[in-house]
Amino acid sequence: MIRADSMELFVDAVMDETNSLANGSIDISMSGGVAPYQFSWKADGELISTEEDPEDLAAGLYTLEVTDATGCVLVYEPVLVDNITALSEISISKEIRIFPNPADDFIWVEWEGNFKEKTSIELADAKGRIQYSRAQEKSKHKIPVRSLAPGVYSLRISGHGWQVAEKVVIVR
């Protein structure tokens, strides 16, 4: 396969599956290359979707192959769609604050009270690469972002049986 250096792919959003209902989705955007594009989303080597933004996804790892009108191919690394319990996410997300957003130096994550288990905090770039990861027991955490490139990042905060994901923007 040819890796198309002139094409760029951005993962704009990943909506996790809830309650094992195969209702997850992945939203991407493309630039470069020559439109129209052909999309081939696979899980475990099996074709799942030919849509740009696949929906009705079960939890799993998804890979994407994009072919432009000239035959150039871009293969994108796996995108994770998790399975979460929706009721837990909704009630917990109201208790978590993420600020400032947009940010240029640091991001604060705080919540009321203490969760009984360690809380995992991850910051991933638009390609899903983890830029920051910590296990946290305290109810307030400072994430340094000055060294990160400007752009949209995904901040995931999770514990046993729950997860909250928010977009954060890094600016200069």
C-alpha angles and dihedrals in degrees: 000000000000118000106220106220091184093061121078127193125197125193102220097180143352116202110198123225113259126215092349091290097134090240100131124121143189122215118197138170129208134209134177126024121073121297140258099068129199117216128206116184115188137184119192088352092302121120108247104169144355093200121110091232109030119207136188091047126167119219112284148094116295128194124198132209116192122192120191127209092271093053096256111148130212117192114199124206119247120294116209121225108189130200115238137173106250099208091054092049094050096050094043096045090064090059097052124083124195116190151211099019114201094037136183106179109020143345123224120214116191139162137186117259124352125291111229094236135045113282120221119219120193131175115197130185124232091277092055095253112147110242097173133016132173140159107227135192099171122088095234128051133178118212117197111223104164092103093052124096116251113267146088118310134183117234114199122190116184144167136170106323098350141077138180122196125190134173116240127189124218114204137177 
